[in-house]
Every structure is written in C-alpha cells, then in structure tokens.
Amino acid sequence: TVWLVRKALIALSVMDDETSYFGLVEDHQFRFGVWKGETFFALSNFVADFDVEVYSESGSVSGYMFNVTYNNGKVLGSTYVSSQDSEERSKWTTSLRKGLGFAGLRCNANNTQLGSYLMKKLEISYRNGDIKKKKMVAVVGRQNGTDEIWVMNRQIHLDNKGVQVDPSESPYTWNDELDDMAPELTAVRKNKSSVRALIKAVHKSYGANTPAVLLTIGAEIICFHYDILNDKAYSVPASILTGAVSIGKSTASRIALACAGAQKSFITSATDSKIKSVTSKSTLGIALDDPKDAQDIAEKVMHHFDKGKSCSQTRTCIPRCTFMASVNSEFLKKFSELHPKFVL
C-alpha cells in the first residue's frame, strides 16, 4: 500500500512543473526527487552535477562528465556518460556505476523524470558558470586541430612544446575506450641526461649495432608525424628492420616503442583486425614482429593504409600512424619480389 501511494505521489508530481524533480534539502544540494507538500521523496541515493560538456572530433556534443556525490555528502568521483546513455535511466545509471567502479548507485526515476532533472541541472550549471567545455580524446598521442595537444594517457597531457599540462587545465578529456592503447607513462622527461643514458644503455647491449637501434628509434619518431607526412608527401614510409635471426631486431623495436611508453603497440600476431584496431587508436606507431607470410602481410597492410577507404564513414578504421616491421632477410626478399615499387 505504501509503495502504491508513493508511486501515485510521484505520478501526480509529474504533472506539476519541472522543479518538482528537485529538492533543496538540509545540505543545500539539489537532490533528485519529488516534493509533495512539505515531504521530499528521493529518487536516487546520489547527486550528479555537470562538470564538463564533451565534444567529439566532429564538433558535436558527445556527452558529459559528471561529478557524483552520495546524498550523505561522500564524494564518489567524476566520470563520463554519453549523450545517448543520458536519455535512459538504466543506461545512465549503469554508465555512472561502470565509470566510478561502484555498484551501489540507485536511481528509481523514469526516463521522463530523468530527462527533466538533467535538463534543469544543465540549465543551472550554465547559469552559474559551473560547466566547462572540452574535446574528447580521439586517439592516443597527437590530437587533430590547431592546438597540437598530445594526450598519452589519462594523466599525461602535453602542449606543442612538450610541456606537461595538468589534465584539469587541458582542453581534452580522456576517452576510456583508449585504455587498451594508453602508454604506461607516469612522467615525461626533457633533460639531456635521459638521452645520454639511453644511448649508453643501447651501446652496452648492442655494441657495433648501436647506430641501427638509434635509427630504429628515429623511425618511431617518424611514426609520430603520420598526418603531416601524408598531407605533404602523399605517402608515409614504413621502416623495415631486417637481418639474420636473433640479432636483436625485435628488441630494437621494443626499445623504440618504449621511448614513447607504447609497449602495447608491439604486435606479434598481425591480423587485419588487430592492425586496424591499433593504427586507428594511436599516432605513436606500431611494430609488427616477424610476420610469416609476405603476400598476406603486404595485402593487409597496403589495403588498410589506403586511407581506410572501406571504413571512412565511421572513421573507426582510418589509420593515424605508420608502422615498423622486424623481418628476416628471406621475408624482405620475398616482399621485394611481390611488390618491388614499395621497397626503396
């Protein structure tokens, strides 16, 4: 009976104005609920405040960052919810739970009540100047646009001079879908001693082959500028490390990737889907390790790097970086026979 009465009160309140979905209660927070007379019925056990309006690479609003607080005042954190998921109560709550890693959030509103609540909260945030505008990170590494911001992971944002920017001050907000490609960096060093230490370590391990490893690192740096090279030269080099078995080609590739923290871009199984997934998520380059079939890998790589024409509508498969490959001498010979115009 009590449950039916409460439902009736909520149903009646829907016919009132939109402010019936808010309660300015003891702690002066706008809680999500309905007033009936002097009684407030909470529809959720938390408060979600708009923090950031997030724009996609195309310039449209993709979603919002919410600061979430328990009704008792305990701060749970900040997380992103897409615009689409914000239209349905179950998806909205699920996204908050997933983003915060906490399953204890409850929301008993219907979709109409949720829509009214969020619209009113957004209006209040705009009026008070509490909401910021940011772009969603599109790829790991250099973002598109004139600001030339590099976003390596959730914590590491860099300006065009390599100076680290506090994520809260960055014009970009992290995209959770890129977690599987994010470099494992905790800091960025710019002093010359780091370069000297790297060269000494390489020389100690490689001896006379040190120049080849340093050239491999240079090839990785070229990978960073895929878009620029493609725009200016209409082609992008793919560096091939070749030589006898067990001379350190794969290790050299790993060292080069590690300079950018991009160890996750070292691929030992070069399937078509894997190449597409990695190259569309990062500008840091990838390394293909010892591909077995020259015909197969040539077709896959060249098909994919033809500007991703087959997937251009979704942009999910358009490459944003070039690649290196470590191969044995026999592989390179076979590749040269199959595609001589692609080998310099």
VENVENUR-V729420 format. One record per helix or strand. SS is the DSSP state (~ for helix, > for strand). FROM is the first residue (numbers start at 1). TO is the last residue. If there is no record, write none. Layout:
# VENVENUR-V729420
ss from to
SS FROM TO
SS FROM TO
This chain:
# VENVENUR-V729420
ss from to
~ 2 14
~ 18 21
> 22 24
> 30 36
> 39 42
> 44 44
> 46 55
> 61 70
> 75 82
~ 85 87
~ 89 100
> 107 107
~ 111 128
> 132 136
> 140 142
> 150 151
> 157 158
> 164 165
> 172 173
~ 176 181
~ 192 223
~ 226 233
> 239 243
~ 249 258
~ 263 265
> 266 267
~ 272 279
> 282 282
> 286 289
~ 294 304
~ 309 311
> 323 328
~ 329 338
~ 340 342
